[in-house]
Amino acid sequence: MSNQSTHLVSLQTILEKKEHASGTLSETSQILTGNRPTVDHDTKVLINMIFARFHHIYTHRFESAYGDETTLNQAKREWAMSLAGMTEVQLEFALERCKREHAWPPTIAEFLKLLQPTPESLGLPSLDQAYLEASVNAHHPQAHRWSHVCVQLAAQQVSYHALRSEAERITKPVFKNAYEKLCQRLFNGETVELPRANTLPEPDYSDERNFVDALTKIGVDAVQAQALAYYLEKPKGSIVRERYRKKTIAQLQEMKVNINAPE
């Protein structure tokens, strides 16, 4: 037995012992032991689509790389195992980048890199441009028309205060991490938008209006009625509301107006 064969058997033995204890087999171990993982039908369809596109994009260069059926089938299997779990949208994105960035059919490693979206490939500002925009506009973020919501959200995650007061070496890594995660979400098809502001409910002035109407109906001047009902604008149950109510009751007694002042 050759040294290479002895090394392979030894490696198999180590992997089998290690993974027997954990109860799982890694892809490397499965290949070495001859039990290669199966490829599902949907993945096969996507791989066939990729290679058909490669053939159309690269023509004779594709034929040069995959000159015979055996090489092509073996390549497809390797690609299928490497790209299992990827969606058609993700693969389509990488194929479009292939046309712009690769003159020859890419290797698996090169294609996997294309699956990692850059801000520019998604139509967003580059990291440096986005960080500059966030830093320059951190003083008046509400007045700025942001180039993209991902830039604004990344700036918010760093915090406008930090962007104004901290050094770039501190804030840029945080911004970079936030921006890249937002770009990945966008690439995955998620809707990225600013959180809706929590708006307070419209104040209820119905008690005040009803009290003013009741006062004017019994002959109290409209302006005076509004002043007497002012306490109803204060929060219910508050000390200040009760204090103003007592003043209103005292004024009504002086005016000899017999009407109940609602709490």
VORORO-856387 format. One record per atom (N, C-alpha, C, O): x, y, z. Coordinates in pm, whole numbers, plus 50000, padded with zeros to 5 digits. Each point is the difference from the previous one (the first is absolute). Example, Ala and Ser with C-alpha at 12.3 -4.5 7.8 and 13.67 -1.06 7.14 Angstrom:
2
513194943150780/499115011950000/500905012050000/501044999850066/498615010749862/500825011950006/499235010950073/500515011150017/
END
This chain:
263
500854988050000/499155012050000/500895012450000/501005000650071/498625009249850/500805012149989/499825008650123/499074998150079/501865011849937/499885009350112/498695007749996/499385002550104/500195001349770/498755007549984/498824991750046/499105005250067/500884981649899/498904991350039/499984998250150/498955000350063/502274997849996/500084998450145/499485012450071/499294999050100/501075013049846/499535012650058/498485001249992/499365004650094/500064991049792/498565000849981/499284991050098/499015003950061/501504983649954/499374990650092/500085005450143/499044999050077/502125006649959/500175005550134/499045011450025/499405001050107/500445007649792/499095011350012/498574995250014/499235005250081/500404984549840/498664994250011/499774994950142/498965002750060/502024990049993/499864994150133/499805010750107/499164998650088/501645012249902/499895010950097/498625006349995/499375002450103/500165000449774/498695006549983/498884991150050/499075004650066/501034982249901/498954990850041/499914999150152/498905000150056/502284998950012/499994999250144/499455012750063/499204999450094/501225012149852/499565012850055/498505001949983/499325004550092/500184992149790/498615002849972/499064989150049/498805002150014/501774986050012/499194989550061/499605004550141/498884997350045/502045009550023/499735004850136/498925010750000/499185000550092/500825008349805/499025010949994/498704995649936/498975006750015/501064982149914/498784995249935/499705006449867/498944997549944/501985010750004/499785006749871/501214997949910/501114997750047/498645003049825/501084998749902/500125013049922/499015005149949/502195000250043/500225012149921/500014996449853/500104988449962/499775022249954/500034997649855/501354994249959/500054991349912/501055013450150/501334994749967/500084985250028/500504992249918/499005003750201/500054986050037/499154991549907/500404989049962/498425016150001/499124992449912/500654997849864/499854989349941/500875020650010/500664998749870/501144989950007/500154991549912/500675009550198/501134990950014/499574985650016/500694990849955/498185007050109/499524986450022/499124995149886/499484988950005/500365019449893/499224995849884/498525002450013/499234996149911/500345010150198/498575002750021/499715014849975/499685007450093/500434996749783/499805014149967/498555003950024/499104992149973/500685019950077/498625004450025/499215001049870/500545003549896/498184993350113/499155000649881/499615014449972/499995008550090/499694994149785/499605013549957/498524999649966/499574991549922/499645017650137/498564999849976/499685005149860/500825006349934/497964990850025/499565003149863/500065014949970/500475004149893/499065004250201/499965014549976/501415005649979/500215008749916/500754986150161/501385004749984/500544995949864/500705007949934/498994979950022/500444995349868/499465009149890/500725003549906/498025000350107/499385008849900/500735013449995/500295005249892/500025000550226/500695012850006/501414999049943/500465009249932/500234979850096/501364998249947/499974998749848/500865005749931/498184987050017/499864999049854/499735013749939/500495003249892/498725005050179/499715013549952/501285008449998/500265007349905/500554991550202/501255007650007/500934996349885/500555008849934/499614978350042/500934995849896/499475003349860/500795002749909/497914997150073/499435004349872/500285014849978/500335004249889/499545003850218/500305014349989/501495002349974/500375008449918/500474983950152/501445001049976/500324997549853/500825006949940/498524983050002/500264996449860/499645011749908/500725002949905/498165003650123/499565011349917/500895012350023/500295007549906/500144994550219/500805011950033/501434998849947/500545009549944/500064978650075/501434998549971/500314992249871/501164999149960/497824995349977/500104992849871/501244990949994/500084990550077/500885012349833/501134990849980/500904999050123/500684989950017/499325020350067/500804999350123/499404989950098/500724993250073/497965005849926/499344989950082/500354986049948/500324991050077/499615007549790/500314987049940/501454996050024/500314988250012/500575021649995/501394997250028/500204995250143/500824991250026/498415014650067/500114996250141/499344986650029/500494992250083/498385005149848/499264987550023/499864992749867/498914999349943/502204995450010/500064994649864/499294986949977/499604997249887/500224994650218/499354987049978/498914998050105/499945007050101/499204983349872/498834997950085/500374995550141/499355003850097/501694988049914/500424995350133/500455011550087/499595001150116/501255007649829/500475011850075/498835008950039/499935005050112/499134996949794/498845008550026/499154994450113/499595007450089/500144979549908/499154993950102/500665000350137/499345002450101/501974995349902/500725000650128/499995014250055/499845002150120/500345007549791/499985014150042/498635003750056/499905006750104/499044989049827/498655003150046/499754994650140/499365006650082/501154981449946/499804994150132/500725008350107/499455002550107/501785001649864/500745008150096/499295013350025/499905004650114/499625001449779/499285012750012/498724998150080/499655008350084/499654980649890/498744997450069/500224998850151/499225005450078/501834987649963/500274998450143/500415013350063/499705002650117/500975005949806/500475012950053/498885010450007/500045009050084/498974989849828/498955010149991/498674995350056/498985006949986/501014981550078/498744994950058/499445010150100/500725005350084/497994997349905/499355009450091/499875014049946/499285008250057/501424994849834/499905013349939/498685001249923/499524990349943/499925021750056/498755002249928/500295004149856/501115003949966/497874995249951/500155004049860/500335014849988/500785004149914/498635004050174/500265014549998/501475002850030/500625008249933/499934984950166/501415001950035/500934995949886/500975006949969/498714981749969/500834995149890/499905009249878/500995002249931/497845002950044/499815009349889/500825012750023/500595005449906/499434999350217/500805011750037/501474997549969/500675008549941/499844979750100/501414996849977/500304998749851/501075004049954/497994990449970/500214998549856/500115013649931/500815001849909/498375007550135/500075013449942/501365006550030/500565007049916/499954990750204/501335005250034/501094993049918/501005006149962/498784981050011/500964992549917/500235006949867/501135001749955/497785002449982/500085006149866/500825012850003/500685003449903/499265003850211/500715012750009/501444998350050/500875008149966/499394981550114/501264999350072/500924988649957/501175000050039/498344990449883/500844988549963/499974997749849/498954998149940/502245002150001/500114997549856/499984985149969/499694996049887/500654995850212/499984985449986/499034994250102/499705006550100/499814981249876/499124993850098/500674999850138/501174996150009/498135007850097/500625000950132/500184986350064/499324990449965/501615008950129/500124988150083/498905000450106/499315010150014/500524979150060/498994999850106/500315010850104/499115007150046/502164994249989/500395010050100/499685014249952/499515008350076/500764994249797/499715013349944/498505002549997/499555011250027/499684978649941/498545001649992/499415002450139/499095008050016/501444984950085/499525002050136/500235014350047/499185005650073/501945000449886/500255014050034/498985009249936/499615010250057/499964986149823/499005008249930/498654999650069/499175008949982/500614980750099/498754998850073/499955009250121/498955001950061/502205004049975/500045009550110/499795014049942/500895005249932/497975000850092/499705012849935/500855011550052/500265001050120/500185007549790/500635012550040/498945010849989/499054998649923/501075012250152/499015010749989/499845005049856/498895002449953/502244998949976/499955005149862/499214990649908/499295004549911/500854982250112/499294990549914/498505000550022/499234995449915/500355010350199/498575001550029/499495013949967/498835003250024/502065005149920/499605013649965/500085009750116/499425010949993/501304985450114/500155008650117/501365006849998/500904995849927/499275014750152/501335006350010/501024990050058/499634991050076/501625010749888/501064991650057/500085002550150/499425009650050/501294981850019/500155001550144/500585013750036/499505006850089/501564997249841/500645012950030/499055011749973/499925009450079/499354989849809/499045010749967/498885000650104/499595010950042/499934977449999/498914999550097/500445005450135/499275007450066/501944988849976/500505004750129/500215015249998/499705006850098/500824998449792/500205014449987/498655007350008/499885010250068/499124984549863/498675006050003/499455000250143/499455010050045/500714978850025/499494999050137/500725009850093/499375006550084/501944994649901/500805008850087/499685014749977/499835007650095/500094996249778/499765014149966/498625004650044/499815011650038/499214979349958/498615003950027/499514995850137/498805000550028/502124995250059/499594995750134/499515011650087/499304997850098/501085014649866/499575011550079/498535003549974/499305004550091/500244993649785/498615003249966/499414988649915/499665002149884/500224986050175/499564988449921/498585001249944/499714994749893/499415012450179/498625001049954/499875009349879/499074998649920/501875010750067/499935009649889/500654994449873/499835005649892/500904983450121/500744994449886/499134990349920/499224992350056/500935008249812/499324990549913/500984988449975/500915001349917/498924987750153/500944989049997/500004992849866/498954998349938/502244997550019/500124993249870/499304986750000/499484995749897/500494997650218/499304987150011/499674997550147/500745004350089/498174988849934/499564997350137/501044991850076/500115001450122/500654990149808/501034991950067/501095008850060/500544996950106/499795014049828/501015009350052/499485006550127/500725001050100/498035003449897/499425006650117/499874990350118/500305003650114/499254984149859/499844990250107/501354996450062/500104998450122/500925000249794/501344997050052/500495011450088/500614997850105/499125014649852/500395011750080/499265000050134/500595003350103/498144993149895/499224999650124/500544989450095/500035002050122/500404986549822/500524989350084/501315003950066/500284995750112/500535012449819/501215005350063/499625010550103/500615000950107/498375006949860/499445011550073/500605012849943/501215001149980/497935008549996/500445012849946/500975006950096/500955006449958/498794992150171/500885006250099/501424994549988/500975007650003/499154979149983/501334993949988/500695004649872/501205002650000/498054998449891/500585004449873/500515014450010/500975003749935/498375004450147/500425013950018/501215001250093/500845008849981/499244982550117/500965002350108/501164990050008/501055003250055/498764984749890/501054989950011/500915000049878/499645005149893/501554989150123/500974999249890/499554989649897/499274990750032/501195011249845/499654990849891/500424985650031/499284990649966/501865007750098/500494986450030/499044992650093/500034987750006/499135019550065/499024993950089/498664997849930/499404989350012/500145020949916/498664999249942/499944992749866/498994993749969/502085007049952/499924993949866/499844984850005/499204994749924/501534998050162/499794985550006/498554996350038/499444990449948/499985017350142/498614997550041/499065002849883/499074992449973/501205018749957/499185003549883/500144989349892/499004995949939/502224999550037/500264989949898/499214987250028/499384994449910/500655001250214/499284987950038/498505001549978/499344991149946/500125020250097/498575002549985/499605001249852/498994994549958/501825012749965/499705002349858/500044986949921/499144997649915/501864994150112/500124987349929/498834990750032/499504993049912/500075006950212/498854991650038/498725004849932/499184991949957/500665021250032/498835005749933/500024996849851/498964996949941/502235003849999/500134996449858/499674985349978/499364996549901/501074994950191/499704985849989/498504997550009/499454991949926/499895015250164/498544998750011/499315004349872/499044993749956/501455017149986/499455004849874/500214989649890/499094997349921/502104996850076/500334989849901/499124987650017/499634993549902/500035003350223/499174988350027/498535002249967/499174991050016/500505021149939/498615002849961/499165005950109/498795001849983/501825001450132/499235006250108/499705014649968/500735006649926/498194998250133/499675014249989/500705007450112/499764997350118/501105011949846/500745007850099/499405014050003/500045007249899/499424996750214/499395013250011/500175005550140/500294992650095/499535020349917/500125006450131/498844995750088/498874998749952/501384999150176/498894996650090/499035011650010/500405011750000/498354985050008/498995010550011/500085006650137/500154993350103/499765019849896/500055007350126/498734997250080/498914999149945/501264999650186/498854998050088/499295013350020/500495008750072/498374992849864/499245012650009/499024999350116/499344989850023/500575021150050/499065000750111/498585001749947/499805006449897/499214987950172/498625001749955/499565014550012/500505007550084/498574996249833/499465013550005/499345002250136/499274991450048/500995020350015/499375002650131/498485000749988/499475004849899/499854990650204/498544999850001/499505012350077/500145000950122/499285008749803/499485012250061/498484999950011/499385010550016/500034977849976/498534999349998/499405004850133/498975006749999/501674990050114/499485004650130/500015015150007/499055006250049/502034999849902/500115014650002/498935006449912/499345009650041/500484985049837/498995005549909/498594998850060/499205009449992/500514979150067/498674997950058/499735009550117/498895005050017/502174997550062/499845009150114/499805014449953/499185007350055/501584996549844/499845013549943/498595001649943/499365010350022/500154979749905/498645000749944/498965001350111/499065007949987/501114984550120/499045000550111/500005013850066/498945005250037/502255000749977/500115013350062/499355010749912/499265008550050/501014991149821/499435010349910/498484998749990/499315010049979/500184977950035/498544998049992/499275006550118/498835003649989/501864997850123/499355006250116/500405014750014/499785006250104/500834999349788/500235014349994/501405004850033/500225012150007/500724978950015/501385004250027/500675004249869/499864993449898/500875017850109/500695004949882/500964989249946/500624992750078/499505006349788/500794989349937/501465000550042/500614989650026/499975022649981/501405001350038/500194995750145/500964992950032/498135011550056/500084996450140/499804984950018/500654993750083/498435000749839/499744985550007/501254992149963/500314989850061/500415015149838/501234993249958/501045000550111/500724990350023/499365021250047/500965001450111/499634990850115/500874994150064/497835004849963/499564991350110/500274985249969/500244992150091/499715004449782/500194986049959/501464996449976/500324988649967/500565021150048/501434998049970/500604988250076/500864993049947/498705004850175/500604989450082/499844986249937/500774990850029/498225007849884/499744987049937/501064996449895/500024988749950/500855020850016/501104997049908/501154993050071/500864993949936/499165006950197/501074993750077/499744984950012/498864995549989/502214996650032/499834985450009/499044995950111/500035005450111/499124985049857/499054995050099/500734994150120/500984992849986/498515010550133/500594994750122/501215007550049/500534996850106/499925013249819/501205007450041/499665010350107/498865004550013/502164999150064/499825009950107/499655013649942/499155007150053/501524996649836/499775013149941/498575001149947/499395010650007/500084978549939/498625000449950/499035002350116/499075007949988/501144985250122/499115001550115/500095014150059/499005005650045/502215000249954/500185013650054/499225010149916/499315008650055/500804990349812/499265009149911/498504997650009/499225009449987/500374978350036/498564996850013/499415006950122/498895005449996/501864994450113/499515006650122/499825015049978/499065006050050/501865000049873/499865014249967/498755002549918/499295009850021/500444981149883/498815001349916/498744998950086/499065007749981/500914982850112/498844998350087/499775012650084/498865004450019/502235001450031/499895012250080/499445011649916/499175007650047/501304993649828/499515010649912/498524997849967/499235009749996/500364978149981/498604997149970/499105003650118/498895004849981/501604992850141/499235003450119/499855015150013/498935005050035/502165002449935/499935014650004/499015005249896/499295009850023/500674983549859/499105004049892/498584995150024/499095003049924/500744989350186/498694994250033/499484991549882/498825000349966/502094992349974/499664990949889/499954985850056/501004994750048/497834999449943/499844986550055/500224989549892/499074996349928/502164998950061/500364989849901/501144991550056/500885005150069/499084982349900/501054991050049/501275001249913/499924999649877/501235001950188/501285000649928/500554985649994/500394994450101/499624999949777/500474986049988/501464998350045/500825009149989/499474979350062/501354997350048/500954997949882/501194997650020/
END
